[in-house]
Amino acid sequence: MFQFTSDGQPCSSADEELECWRSYYDNALNHDPASPCPVLDSDVANTAPAAGTPDDALTLGEVR
């Protein structure tokens, strides 16, 4: 799979390819936090769990 630099050219070295991946993940994962949404906050505060939905912690057996 080819990686491309920010100007659209294929990466010409392993270091350049690693830099492309670093840049990709920096842009994908590092962004400003979302602004608060009063409607969602209100919905969460006023909603009861659905009947029959377990809210206890998983057991080690369930994880396995």
DSSP file (Angstrom, degrees, kcal/mol; ACC not computed):
  #  RESIDUE AA STRUCTURE BP1 BP2  ACC     N-H-->O    O-->H-N    N-H-->O    O-->H-N    TCO  KAPPA ALPHA  PHI   PSI    X-CA   Y-CA   Z-CA
    1    1 A M              0   0    0      0, 0.0     2,-0.3     0, 0.0     0, 0.0   0.000 360.0 360.0 360.0 132.6    0.0    0.0    0.0
    2    2 A F        -     0   0    0      8,-0.0     2,-0.4     2,-0.0     0, 0.0  -0.660 360.0-151.7 -89.2 140.7    1.4    3.4   -1.0
    3    3 A Q        -     0   0    0     -2,-0.3     8,-2.8     8,-0.1     2,-0.4  -0.858  13.7-148.3-105.1 147.5    1.4    6.3    1.4
    4    4 A F  B     -A   10   0A   0     -2,-0.4     5,-0.0     6,-0.3     2,-0.0  -0.911  10.0-123.6-120.7 144.3    1.3    9.8    0.0
    5    5 A T    >   -     0   0    0      4,-3.5     3,-2.2    -2,-0.4     6,-0.0  -0.196  43.0 -92.2 -72.7 172.4    2.8   13.1    1.2
    6    6 A S  T 3  S+     0   0    0      1,-0.3    -1,-0.1     2,-0.1    -2,-0.0   0.737 127.7  55.5 -62.9 -21.7    0.6   16.1    1.8
    7    7 A D  T 3  S-     0   0    0      2,-0.1    -1,-0.3     0, 0.0    -2,-0.0   0.314 122.8-103.5 -94.0  10.1    1.2   17.3   -1.7
    8    8 A G  S <  S+     0   0    0     -3,-2.2    -2,-0.1     1,-0.3     0, 0.0   0.477  78.2 131.5  89.4   2.2    0.0   14.0   -3.2
    9    9 A Q        -     0   0    0      1,-0.1    -4,-3.5    -5,-0.0    -1,-0.3  -0.638  64.0-104.1 -87.9 146.0    3.3   12.5   -4.1
   10   10 A P  B     -A    4   0A   0      0, 0.0    -6,-0.3     0, 0.0    -1,-0.1  -0.395  43.1 -99.7 -65.8 145.7    4.2    8.9   -3.1
   11   11 A C        -     0   0    0     -8,-2.8    -8,-0.1     1,-0.1     3,-0.1  -0.407  29.8-160.9 -64.9 140.7    6.5    8.6   -0.1
   12   12 A S        +     0   0    0     -2,-0.1     2,-0.3    -3,-0.1    -1,-0.1   0.474  66.2  28.2-106.4  -3.6   10.0    7.9   -1.3
   13   13 A S  S  > S-     0   0    0      1,-0.1     4,-2.2     0, 0.0     5,-0.1  -0.965  78.6-109.5-150.0 165.4   11.5    6.4    2.0
   14   14 A A  H  > S+     0   0    0     -2,-0.3     4,-2.5     1,-0.2     5,-0.2   0.892 119.4  52.7 -63.9 -39.2   10.5    4.6    5.1
   15   15 A D  H  > S+     0   0    0      1,-0.2     4,-2.0     2,-0.2    -1,-0.2   0.899 109.3  48.6 -63.5 -39.8   11.1    7.7    7.2
   16   16 A E  H  > S+     0   0    0      2,-0.2     4,-2.0     1,-0.2    -1,-0.2   0.890 110.9  50.9 -67.0 -38.3    8.8    9.7    4.9
   17   17 A E  H  X S+     0   0    0     -4,-2.2     4,-2.2     2,-0.2    -2,-0.2   0.911 109.5  50.0 -65.6 -42.2    6.2    7.0    5.1
   18   18 A L  H  X S+     0   0    0     -4,-2.5     4,-2.6     1,-0.2    -1,-0.2   0.888 109.2  52.3 -62.5 -38.4    6.4    7.0    8.9
   19   19 A E  H  X S+     0   0    0     -4,-2.0     4,-2.6     2,-0.2    -1,-0.2   0.885 107.0  53.0 -63.9 -38.7    6.0   10.8    8.9
   20   20 A C  H  X S+     0   0    0     -4,-2.0     4,-2.4     2,-0.2    -2,-0.2   0.922 110.9  46.4 -62.2 -44.0    2.9   10.5    6.7
   21   21 A W  H  X S+     0   0    0     -4,-2.2     4,-2.6     2,-0.2     5,-0.2   0.907 111.5  51.6 -65.3 -41.0    1.4    8.1    9.3
   22   22 A R  H  X S+     0   0    0     -4,-2.6     4,-2.5     1,-0.2    -2,-0.2   0.932 111.9  46.8 -59.9 -45.1    2.3   10.3   12.2
   23   23 A S  H  X S+     0   0    0     -4,-2.6     4,-2.3     2,-0.2    -1,-0.2   0.904 110.5  53.0 -63.2 -42.2    0.7   13.3   10.5
   24   24 A Y  H  X S+     0   0    0     -4,-2.4     4,-2.2     1,-0.2    -2,-0.2   0.946 113.5  42.0 -58.3 -50.3   -2.4   11.2    9.7
   25   25 A Y  H  X S+     0   0    0     -4,-2.6     4,-2.6     2,-0.2     5,-0.4   0.852 110.5  56.6 -71.2 -33.5   -2.9   10.1   13.3
   26   26 A D  H  X S+     0   0    0     -4,-2.5     4,-1.8    -5,-0.2    -1,-0.2   0.936 113.4  41.4 -58.6 -44.7   -2.1   13.6   14.6
   27   27 A N  H  < S+     0   0    0     -4,-2.3    -2,-0.2     1,-0.2    -1,-0.2   0.857 118.0  46.5 -71.5 -35.4   -4.9   15.0   12.5
   28   28 A A  H  < S+     0   0    0     -4,-2.2    -2,-0.2    -5,-0.2    -1,-0.2   0.860 125.1  27.0 -75.8 -35.6   -7.3   12.1   13.2
   29   29 A L  H  < S+     0   0    0     -4,-2.6     2,-0.8     1,-0.2    -3,-0.2   0.691 108.5  67.9-105.0 -21.4   -6.8   12.0   17.0
   30   30 A N     <  +     0   0    0     -4,-1.8     2,-0.3    -5,-0.4    -1,-0.2  -0.831  65.8 126.0-109.2  99.2   -5.8   15.4   18.1
   31   31 A H        -     0   0    0     -2,-0.8     3,-0.1    -3,-0.1    -3,-0.0  -0.927  65.0 -76.6-143.3 166.9   -8.6   17.9   17.7
   32   32 A D        -     0   0    0     -2,-0.3     3,-0.1     1,-0.1    -2,-0.0  -0.342  58.3 -99.7 -63.5 145.9  -10.5   20.4   19.7
   33   33 A P        -     0   0    0      0, 0.0    -1,-0.1     0, 0.0    -3,-0.0  -0.303  44.3 -97.5 -64.7 153.0  -13.0   18.9   22.1
   34   34 A A        -     0   0    0      1,-0.1     3,-0.1    -3,-0.1    -3,-0.0  -0.328  41.0-105.9 -67.0 152.0  -16.7   19.0   21.0
   35   35 A S        -     0   0    0      1,-0.1    -1,-0.1    -3,-0.1    -3,-0.0  -0.534  45.1 -91.7 -78.1 149.1  -18.8   21.7   22.3
   36   36 A P        -     0   0    0      0, 0.0    -1,-0.1     0, 0.0     0, 0.0  -0.235  32.4-147.2 -60.0 147.6  -21.4   20.8   25.0
   37   37 A C     >  -     0   0    0      1,-0.1     4,-2.4    -3,-0.1     3,-0.2  -0.910   7.2-165.9-119.9 102.3  -24.8   19.8   23.8
   38   38 A P  H  > S+     0   0    0      0, 0.0     4,-2.4     0, 0.0     5,-0.2   0.830  87.9  56.5 -58.1 -34.0  -27.5   20.8   26.3
   39   39 A V  H  > S+     0   0    0      2,-0.2     4,-2.4     1,-0.2     5,-0.1   0.940 110.4  43.0 -65.3 -46.5  -30.1   18.6   24.6
   40   40 A L  H  > S+     0   0    0     -3,-0.2     4,-2.6     2,-0.2     5,-0.2   0.909 113.2  52.6 -66.0 -41.0  -28.0   15.5   25.0
   41   41 A D  H  X S+     0   0    0     -4,-2.4     4,-2.0     1,-0.2    -2,-0.2   0.911 111.6  46.9 -59.8 -42.0  -27.1   16.4   28.5
   42   42 A S  H  X S+     0   0    0     -4,-2.4     4,-1.6    -5,-0.2    -2,-0.2   0.907 111.0  51.3 -65.5 -43.1  -30.8   16.9   29.4
   43   43 A D  H  < S+     0   0    0     -4,-2.4     4,-0.3     1,-0.2    -2,-0.2   0.902 110.8  48.5 -61.8 -41.8  -31.7   13.6   27.7
   44   44 A V  H >< S+     0   0    0     -4,-2.6     3,-1.0     1,-0.2    -1,-0.2   0.917 111.6  49.5 -64.7 -43.0  -29.0   11.7   29.7
   45   45 A A  H 3< S+     0   0    0     -4,-2.0    -1,-0.2     1,-0.2    -2,-0.2   0.792 116.8  41.4 -67.1 -27.7  -30.1   13.2   33.0
   46   46 A N  T 3< S+     0   0    0     -4,-1.6     2,-0.5    -5,-0.1    -1,-0.2   0.235  93.8  96.7-107.4  13.3  -33.8   12.4   32.4
   47   47 A T    <   -     0   0    0     -3,-1.0     3,-0.0    -4,-0.3    -4,-0.0  -0.885  57.8-150.8-110.0 133.5  -33.5    8.9   30.9
   48   48 A A        -     0   0    0     -2,-0.5     3,-0.1     1,-0.1    -2,-0.1  -0.719  34.0 -94.8 -95.4 149.9  -33.9    5.7   33.0
   49   49 A P        -     0   0    0      0, 0.0     2,-0.1     0, 0.0    -1,-0.1  -0.305  48.5 -99.2 -59.9 146.6  -32.1    2.5   32.0
   50   50 A A    >   -     0   0    0      1,-0.1     3,-1.8     4,-0.1     2,-0.0  -0.418  45.2 -98.9 -66.2 141.1  -34.2    0.1   29.9
   51   51 A A  T 3  S+     0   0    0      1,-0.3    -1,-0.1    -2,-0.1    -3,-0.0  -0.359 108.2  21.1 -61.1 137.2  -35.8   -2.7   31.9
   52   52 A G  T 3  S+     0   0    0      1,-0.3    -1,-0.3    -3,-0.1    -2,-0.1   0.414  87.9 127.4  85.5  -2.9  -33.9   -5.9   31.6
   53   53 A T    <   -     0   0    0     -3,-1.8    -1,-0.3     2,-0.0     2,-0.1  -0.792  59.2-131.9 -88.9 115.9  -30.6   -4.2   30.6
   54   54 A P        -     0   0    0      0, 0.0    -4,-0.1     0, 0.0    -3,-0.0  -0.409  24.7-178.2 -68.3 140.7  -27.9   -5.4   33.0
   55   55 A D        +     0   0    0     -2,-0.1     2,-0.2     2,-0.1    -2,-0.0   0.155  45.1 110.5-123.5  17.5  -25.7   -2.6   34.4
   56   56 A D  S    S-     0   0    0      1,-0.1     2,-0.0     0, 0.0     0, 0.0  -0.485  77.1 -87.0 -89.0 165.3  -23.3   -4.7   36.5
   57   57 A A        -     0   0    0     -2,-0.2    -1,-0.1     1,-0.1     2,-0.1  -0.304  47.0-100.6 -69.7 152.2  -19.7   -5.1   35.6
   58   58 A L        -     0   0    0      1,-0.1     2,-0.2     2,-0.0    -1,-0.1  -0.393  34.7-128.7 -67.2 148.1  -18.5   -7.9   33.2
   59   59 A T     >  -     0   0    0      1,-0.1     4,-1.7    -2,-0.1     5,-0.2  -0.592  22.1-111.6 -92.3 163.4  -17.1  -11.0   34.8
   60   60 A L  H  > S+     0   0    0      1,-0.2     4,-2.2    -2,-0.2    -1,-0.1   0.875 119.3  56.1 -61.0 -37.1  -13.7  -12.4   33.7
   61   61 A G  H  4 S+     0   0    0      1,-0.2    -1,-0.2     2,-0.2    -3,-0.0   0.881 105.3  50.8 -62.3 -39.3  -15.6  -15.4   32.2
   62   62 A E  H  4 S+     0   0    0      1,-0.2    -1,-0.2     2,-0.2    -2,-0.2   0.861 109.7  50.6 -67.2 -34.5  -17.7  -13.1   30.0
   63   63 A V  H  <        0   0    0     -4,-1.7    -2,-0.2     1,-0.3    -1,-0.2   0.904 360.0 360.0 -69.5 -40.8  -14.6  -11.3   28.8
   64   64 A R     <        0   0    0     -4,-2.2    -1,-0.3    -5,-0.2    -2,-0.2   0.513 360.0 360.0 -64.0 360.0  -12.9  -14.6   27.9
